[in-house]
Amino acid sequence: MSRMACRVAIVDRSLVDCCAAGERLGVALSESDTLRQSIRRREWDDSARRLMASASAKTTVNTLSEALEEAVAMGAQGSEVYEQLKAKVEAAQVGDVAMQGRHS
């Protein structure tokens, strides 16, 4: 993990801890939902980046498509990571169709 990734992970962990502490104390902040959504989005970005970098045979078109669906559910469409993942899914789908055509 790079130094920058380590710093981001530490900040994200701190934000998660702050949200949890506020909930335990019963402190209601209007920013809490926005903060939680931001944390989930960052976690999705990290997960999607790892998924795209994976050379594992377990990374199927369905797995990539599910990650895209998660992005849509949290409103991440249009982000750089979303667009990269979308392009990878589309390329994989074209490859699958081509492979199926060869085997028919």
MARVO-697946 format. One record per residue (C-alpha): x, z, y. Coordinates in steps of 0.25 Angstrom, whole numbers, plus 5000, padded with zeros to 4 digits. Last residue first. Layout:
BEGIN
+------+------+------+
!   xx !   zz !   yy !
+------+------+------+
!    X !    Z !    Y !
...
+------+------+------+
***
This chain:
BEGIN
+------+------+------+
!   xx !   zz !   yy !
+------+------+------+
! 4915 ! 4873 ! 4913 !
! 4929 ! 4880 ! 4913 !
! 4934 ! 4872 ! 4925 !
! 4921 ! 4874 ! 4933 !
! 4922 ! 4889 ! 4930 !
! 4936 ! 4890 ! 4936 !
! 4932 ! 4882 ! 4949 !
! 4920 ! 4892 ! 4951 !
! 4929 ! 4904 ! 4949 !
! 4939 ! 4898 ! 4959 !
! 4929 ! 4896 ! 4969 !
! 4924 ! 4910 ! 4967 !
! 4938 ! 4915 ! 4969 !
! 4940 ! 4908 ! 4982 !
! 4927 ! 4913 ! 4987 !
! 4931 ! 4927 ! 4983 !
! 4944 ! 4926 ! 4989 !
! 4938 ! 4921 ! 5002 !
! 4928 ! 4933 ! 5002 !
! 4940 ! 4942 ! 5000 !
! 4947 ! 4937 ! 5012 !
! 4935 ! 4937 ! 5021 !
! 4932 ! 4951 ! 5017 !
! 4946 ! 4956 ! 5020 !
! 4946 ! 4949 ! 5034 !
! 4932 ! 4955 ! 5037 !
! 4920 ! 4946 ! 5039 !
! 4911 ! 4953 ! 5029 !
! 4915 ! 4968 ! 5029 !
! 4900 ! 4973 ! 5030 !
! 4900 ! 4984 ! 5020 !
! 4891 ! 4977 ! 5010 !
! 4898 ! 4963 ! 5013 !
! 4912 ! 4969 ! 5009 !
! 4906 ! 4975 ! 4996 !
! 4901 ! 4961 ! 4993 !
! 4915 ! 4955 ! 4995 !
! 4921 ! 4966 ! 4986 !
! 4911 ! 4962 ! 4975 !
! 4915 ! 4947 ! 4977 !
! 4929 ! 4951 ! 4974 !
! 4926 ! 4958 ! 4962 !
! 4917 ! 4947 ! 4957 !
! 4928 ! 4936 ! 4960 !
! 4937 ! 4945 ! 4951 !
! 4948 ! 4954 ! 4954 !
! 4950 ! 4960 ! 4940 !
! 4961 ! 4949 ! 4937 !
! 4969 ! 4957 ! 4947 !
! 4977 ! 4950 ! 4958 !
! 4972 ! 4959 ! 4968 !
! 4974 ! 4956 ! 4982 !
! 4960 ! 4953 ! 4985 !
! 4955 ! 4966 ! 4979 !
! 4965 ! 4974 ! 4986 !
! 4961 ! 4968 ! 4999 !
! 4946 ! 4970 ! 4995 !
! 4949 ! 4985 ! 4992 !
! 4956 ! 4987 ! 5005 !
! 4945 ! 4980 ! 5013 !
! 4934 ! 4988 ! 5006 !
! 4941 ! 5001 ! 5009 !
! 4942 ! 4997 ! 5024 !
! 4927 ! 4994 ! 5023 !
! 4923 ! 5007 ! 5017 !
! 4931 ! 5014 ! 5028 !
! 4925 ! 5006 ! 5039 !
! 4911 ! 5009 ! 5033 !
! 4914 ! 5024 ! 5032 !
! 4919 ! 5024 ! 5047 !
! 4906 ! 5017 ! 5051 !
! 4898 ! 5027 ! 5044 !
! 4905 ! 5039 ! 5050 !
! 4905 ! 5033 ! 5064 !
! 4892 ! 5040 ! 5067 !
! 4898 ! 5053 ! 5064 !
! 4891 ! 5064 ! 5056 !
! 4899 ! 5077 ! 5053 !
! 4894 ! 5084 ! 5041 !
! 4907 ! 5090 ! 5038 !
! 4908 ! 5083 ! 5024 !
! 4904 ! 5070 ! 5031 !
! 4915 ! 5072 ! 5041 !
! 4925 ! 5075 ! 5031 !
! 4921 ! 5062 ! 5023 !
! 4923 ! 5053 ! 5035 !
! 4936 ! 5059 ! 5038 !
! 4941 ! 5057 ! 5024 !
! 4937 ! 5043 ! 5024 !
! 4944 ! 5041 ! 5037 !
! 4957 ! 5047 ! 5032 !
! 4956 ! 5039 ! 5020 !
! 4955 ! 5026 ! 5028 !
! 4966 ! 5031 ! 5037 !
! 4975 ! 5033 ! 5025 !
! 4971 ! 5020 ! 5018 !
! 4974 ! 5013 ! 5032 !
! 4988 ! 5019 ! 5032 !
! 4991 ! 5016 ! 5018 !
! 4987 ! 5001 ! 5020 !
! 4996 ! 5001 ! 5032 !
! 5008 ! 5006 ! 5025 !
! 5006 ! 4996 ! 5014 !
! 5000 ! 5000 ! 5000 !
+------+------+------+
***
